[in-house]
Amino acid sequence: MKRFYLQRNDDESGISGVGKVAEGVIFTNGRCSMSWLTQISSTGFYDSIEQLIHIHGHGGKTKVVMIDG
């Protein structure tokens, strides 16, 4: 497993804020889970890190920062 967090530099929606906004894990099978660190939080599951980036990456304004490896 590998841990990561989302670093958001520009908050288009005005909801999640900027900085470290979520943290997650990529499982050995490639699927991943992510939990928002915002005041109103949720946890989601994704088939791949690429899918997560496609949904939450905001066209490159949000970066996945790997903690492990």
Long-range contacts (C-beta under 8 A, 24 or more apart in sequence): 1-25, 1-26, 1-27, 1-28, 1-68, 2-26, 2-66, 2-67, 2-68, 2-69, 3-66, 3-67, 3-68, 4-32, 4-49, 4-64, 4-65, 4-66, 4-67, 4-68, 5-64, 5-65, 5-67, 6-34, 6-56, 6-62, 6-63, 6-64, 6-65, 7-62, 7-63, 7-64, 7-65, 8-58, 8-61, 8-62, 9-61, 9-62, 9-63, 10-58, 10-61, 12-58, 12-61, 15-40, 21-62, 22-56, 24-52
